Amino acid sequence: MIATLPRIWPSPHGKPLPPMGTAEVFRVFARDLAAGRRSWDVETARFVAILFDQLAAEWDTSRATGRDDPLRDALERGGPFPDGPCLEIGSGTGLFTPLLRGVFPCVISVDLSEQMLHQAAVRSLMRVRADAGGLPLADAQVAAVAAIDMLLFPAETARVLAPDGVVLWINQLGEDGPLHLPAAEVAAALPGDWSAVEADAGWGSWAVLRRGH
């Protein structure tokens, strides 16, 4: 079941739109990966790591085009949240880590890019270079998995999440974002039965997903 909340954060002018053709290519890749129609392999992971290593130094000033409205709204209206660590996958330079730390007792920042994690040092105390397609965590270890403009790895996300844990799925640019997946597709991709609450906020959208009971 997907419950949609009314918008309370307006969408400001000046939304930065990525190139339409490029964004659609990435959206197709994201949908196919989440649905299991495409595999994630070592070569793809290496390509992504190198790409974001090259972008890291200028990311905050010229590449980070989103706003934190969707995450703020999710944290304000998407609860209650279980007590325990939050795993932020694809954490990048840690722009959103302080917001997550305001809700969860600790945040573990995970990214493929060593340089992105280096830039995140002032924002994140716990940083791990790892592939979200094969996380170095035991089963059921985290209270939340936060994915902000990130590819969905359904099996690994569900594996590391505690039974009462939540998935925070944030799209900073909503449907225009290159990795956008609607909440219904995220819920369908995750193994088992899931429910979600979602809303639009600012330029983007968010969903908080929980396992069904």
C-alpha positions in Angstrom: 0.0 0.0 0.0 1.3 3.5 -0.9 -0.1 6.4 1.0 0.5 9.8 -0.6 0.7 12.9 1.7 -0.2 16.4 0.5 2.6 18.7 -0.5 3.6 21.2 2.1 7.0 22.3 0.7 6.5 24.4 -2.4 8.5 23.9 -5.6 10.7 27.0 -6.1 11.6 28.5 -9.4 14.8 27.6 -11.1 14.7 23.9 -11.0 17.9 22.6 -12.7 16.9 20.1 -15.3 19.5 17.5 -16.5 19.8 16.9 -20.2 16.6 15.0 -21.2 18.2 12.3 -23.3 21.0 11.5 -20.8 18.6 11.5 -17.9 16.3 9.0 -19.6 19.2 6.7 -20.4 20.1 6.6 -16.7 16.4 6.2 -15.6 16.1 3.2 -17.9 19.3 1.7 -16.4 18.0 2.4 -12.8 14.6 0.8 -13.5 16.2 -2.3 -15.2 18.7 -2.7 -12.3 16.0 -2.5 -9.6 13.8 -4.9 -11.5 16.6 -7.4 -12.0 16.6 -7.0 -15.8 20.1 -5.8 -15.7 23.1 -7.0 -13.6 25.6 -4.9 -11.7 29.1 -6.1 -12.3 32.7 -5.2 -11.4 33.3 -3.3 -14.6 30.3 -1.1 -14.1 31.2 -0.5 -10.4 34.7 0.5 -11.4 33.4 2.9 -14.1 31.1 4.6 -11.6 33.9 4.9 -9.0 36.3 6.5 -11.4 33.6 8.9 -12.7 32.8 10.2 -9.3 36.4 10.3 -8.2 36.9 12.8 -11.0 33.8 14.8 -10.0 34.4 14.9 -6.3 36.5 18.1 -6.0 33.9 20.3 -7.7 30.7 18.4 -6.6 29.5 20.8 -3.9 30.0 23.9 -5.9 29.0 23.0 -9.4 27.5 19.5 -9.6 25.2 19.2 -6.6 21.9 20.5 -8.1 19.3 19.3 -5.7 17.9 20.7 -2.5 17.3 19.1 0.9 13.5 19.8 1.0 12.6 16.2 0.2 14.8 14.7 2.9 13.7 17.3 5.5 10.1 16.6 4.7 10.7 12.8 4.9 12.3 13.1 8.3 9.5 15.3 9.6 6.5 13.4 8.3 7.7 9.9 7.4 8.2 8.6 10.9 8.2 7.3 13.5 11.7 5.9 12.9 13.3 3.0 14.7 16.3 3.6 17.0 19.5 2.5 15.5 22.2 3.2 12.9 21.4 4.6 9.5 23.3 3.4 6.5 23.6 6.1 3.9 24.4 4.5 0.6 25.8 6.6 -2.2 26.6 9.2 0.4 28.8 11.3 -1.9 30.4 14.3 -0.2 28.0 14.0 2.8 25.8 16.9 2.0 22.8 15.2 3.6 24.6 13.3 6.4 24.1 16.0 9.1 20.3 15.9 8.5 20.3 12.2 9.0 22.4 12.5 12.1 19.8 14.7 13.6 17.4 11.7 13.6 19.5 8.6 13.9 22.2 8.0 16.6 24.9 7.3 14.0 25.1 7.4 10.3 27.4 5.2 8.3 28.4 6.8 5.0 29.0 4.3 2.1 30.2 5.3 -1.3 32.2 3.7 -4.2 34.2 6.8 -4.7 37.2 7.2 -2.4 37.5 10.9 -3.4 33.8 11.6 -2.5 34.4 10.1 0.9 37.5 12.2 1.3 35.4 15.3 0.6 32.8 14.1 3.2 35.3 14.0 6.0 34.1 17.2 7.6 30.5 16.0 7.6 30.7 12.3 8.3 32.5 10.6 11.1 31.9 7.0 9.8 32.9 6.5 6.2 33.3 3.2 4.3 34.3 2.7 0.7 32.1 -0.1 -0.4 29.8 -1.3 -3.2 26.1 -1.1 -2.4 25.6 -4.2 -4.5 27.6 -6.2 -1.9 27.6 -4.4 1.4 30.2 -5.4 4.1 27.5 -5.7 6.8 25.9 -8.7 8.5 22.2 -9.3 8.1 19.7 -7.0 9.9 22.2 -4.6 11.2 20.7 -1.1 10.5 17.6 0.7 11.4 17.4 2.7 8.2 18.9 2.6 4.7 19.0 6.1 3.2 19.3 6.3 -0.6 19.4 9.9 -1.9 19.5 10.0 -5.7 20.9 6.5 -5.7 20.5 3.3 -7.6 18.3 0.7 -5.8 19.9 -2.7 -4.9 16.9 -4.4 -3.5 18.4 -7.7 -2.2 21.2 -6.0 -0.3 19.0 -3.2 1.0 16.5 -5.7 2.5 19.3 -8.0 3.8 21.1 -5.4 6.0 17.9 -3.8 7.2 16.5 -4.8 10.6 12.9 -6.3 10.5 11.4 -3.0 11.7 13.8 -0.9 9.7 12.9 1.7 7.1 14.1 2.6 3.6 14.4 6.4 3.0 14.1 6.8 -0.8 14.8 10.4 -1.9 14.7 11.9 -5.4 16.0 15.5 -5.2 14.6 16.4 -8.7 11.6 14.1 -8.6 10.6 12.6 -12.0 13.2 14.7 -13.7 16.1 13.1 -11.8 18.3 10.7 -13.7 17.8 7.9 -11.1 14.2 8.5 -10.3 12.1 5.5 -9.3 8.5 6.0 -8.0 7.7 4.5 -4.6 5.5 1.8 -6.1 8.4 0.5 -8.2 10.8 0.6 -5.2 8.2 -1.4 -3.1 7.7 -3.9 -5.9 11.5 -4.4 -6.3 12.2 -5.0 -2.6 11.8 -8.7 -1.6 8.7 -9.4 0.5 5.7 -7.1 1.2 6.3 -3.4 1.7 4.2 -0.4 2.4 5.2 3.2 1.8 4.3 6.8 2.6 5.3 9.4 0.0 5.1 13.0 -0.9 6.4 15.7 -3.2 8.6 18.3 -1.6 10.5 21.2 -3.2 11.9 20.1 -6.5 11.8 16.5 -5.6 10.0 13.6 -3.9 10.5 11.1 -1.1 9.2 7.8 0.2 9.6 6.0 3.5 9.1 2.2 3.0 8.5 -0.4 5.7 8.0 -4.1 5.6 4.4 -5.3 5.8 3.1 -7.1 8.8 
